[in-house]
Amino acid sequence: MSNLATLKPFKKGKDSRRNTTGANKGSLHLTSLLKEALIKIGEGNTEPYYALLLKRILKMGIVDGNEQIIKLILNYVDGMPKGSLDITSGGKTISEILNELDGPKTKQ
């Protein structure tokens, strides 16, 4: 762990610790390497390996009923669900809205 006494926040403007140029040109990411490997492995086959991999993932989710795979597919297609919900409507809380739906209470 770093020595907390030596940690300093970034300065505004130019700071020598910032990487302003990004990754080195030609550097490969894991995704690129995986894509290249799937294409290379699939050479000479009637169907590319990435298509076979996609079919296998979909089969695991749909046919086998793997809930984790289904969740991953939905998150990939639709994006992750929002982390917070707006519980007000026009400045009213949920309890105020529910009270209005129930109508006025009458004493018997």
C-alpha positions as CSV (number, residue, x, y, z in Angstrom):
1,M,0.0,0.0,0.0
2,S,1.2,3.5,-0.7
3,N,2.4,5.8,2.1
4,L,-0.6,8.0,2.7
5,A,1.6,10.9,3.7
6,T,3.1,11.1,0.3
7,L,-0.1,10.9,-1.7
8,K,-1.0,14.2,-3.4
9,P,-4.0,15.1,-5.5
10,F,-3.6,16.1,-9.1
11,K,-3.0,19.8,-9.8
12,K,-5.2,21.8,-12.2
13,G,-3.6,22.1,-15.6
14,K,-0.4,20.3,-16.4
15,D,0.7,17.6,-14.0
16,S,3.6,15.3,-14.9
17,R,1.8,12.3,-13.4
18,R,-1.0,12.5,-16.0
19,N,-1.0,10.3,-19.1
20,T,-2.3,12.7,-21.8
21,T,-1.4,10.5,-24.8
22,G,-3.3,7.4,-24.0
23,A,-2.2,3.8,-24.7
24,N,0.8,3.3,-26.9
25,K,0.0,3.0,-30.6
26,G,-0.3,-0.6,-31.7
27,S,-1.0,-1.9,-28.2
28,L,-3.5,-4.7,-28.1
29,H,-6.3,-5.2,-25.7
30,L,-7.7,-8.5,-24.6
31,T,-10.8,-8.1,-26.7
32,S,-8.8,-7.6,-29.9
33,L,-6.6,-10.6,-29.1
34,L,-9.7,-12.7,-28.5
35,K,-11.3,-11.6,-31.8
36,E,-8.1,-12.4,-33.7
37,A,-7.8,-15.8,-32.0
38,L,-11.4,-16.7,-32.9
39,I,-10.9,-15.7,-36.5
40,K,-7.6,-17.7,-36.7
41,I,-9.1,-20.8,-35.1
42,G,-12.1,-20.7,-37.4
43,E,-10.1,-20.5,-40.7
44,G,-11.1,-23.3,-43.0
45,N,-14.3,-24.1,-41.2
46,T,-17.7,-23.6,-42.8
47,E,-18.7,-21.3,-39.9
48,P,-16.4,-18.9,-38.1
49,Y,-15.7,-19.7,-34.4
50,Y,-17.1,-16.4,-33.1
51,A,-20.4,-17.4,-34.6
52,L,-20.2,-20.8,-33.0
53,L,-19.3,-19.2,-29.7
54,L,-22.3,-16.9,-29.9
55,K,-24.6,-19.8,-30.7
56,R,-23.2,-21.7,-27.7
57,I,-23.7,-18.7,-25.3
58,L,-27.3,-18.3,-26.6
59,K,-28.0,-22.1,-26.2
60,M,-26.7,-21.9,-22.6
61,G,-29.1,-19.1,-21.8
62,I,-32.2,-20.1,-23.8
63,V,-32.2,-23.9,-24.0
64,D,-30.3,-24.8,-20.8
65,G,-31.9,-22.1,-18.8
66,N,-28.7,-20.7,-17.3
67,E,-30.0,-17.7,-15.4
68,Q,-26.5,-16.1,-15.1
69,I,-26.0,-16.2,-18.9
70,I,-29.5,-14.8,-19.5
71,K,-28.7,-11.9,-17.1
72,L,-25.4,-11.3,-18.9
73,I,-27.1,-11.3,-22.3
74,L,-29.8,-8.9,-21.2
75,N,-27.3,-6.6,-19.6
76,Y,-25.2,-6.6,-22.8
77,V,-28.2,-5.9,-25.0
78,D,-30.1,-3.5,-22.9
79,G,-27.4,-2.2,-20.6
80,M,-27.3,-2.4,-16.8
81,P,-30.4,-1.5,-14.9
82,K,-30.4,2.0,-13.3
83,G,-29.0,1.9,-9.7
84,S,-31.5,4.4,-8.3
85,L,-35.2,5.1,-8.7
86,D,-37.0,8.4,-8.5
87,I,-39.6,7.9,-5.9
88,T,-41.3,11.3,-6.2
89,S,-43.9,12.4,-8.6
90,G,-44.4,16.1,-8.8
91,G,-42.9,16.6,-5.4
92,K,-45.2,14.0,-3.8
93,T,-43.8,11.0,-2.0
94,I,-45.1,7.5,-2.6
95,S,-47.1,7.5,0.7
96,E,-48.9,10.7,-0.4
97,I,-49.8,9.2,-3.8
98,L,-51.1,6.0,-2.1
99,N,-53.2,8.1,0.3
100,E,-54.7,9.9,-2.6
101,L,-55.5,6.6,-4.4
102,D,-57.2,5.2,-1.2
103,G,-59.4,8.3,-1.1
104,P,-60.5,10.2,2.0
105,K,-60.9,8.1,5.2
106,T,-64.3,8.4,6.9
107,K,-64.9,7.5,10.5
108,Q,-67.7,5.0,11.2
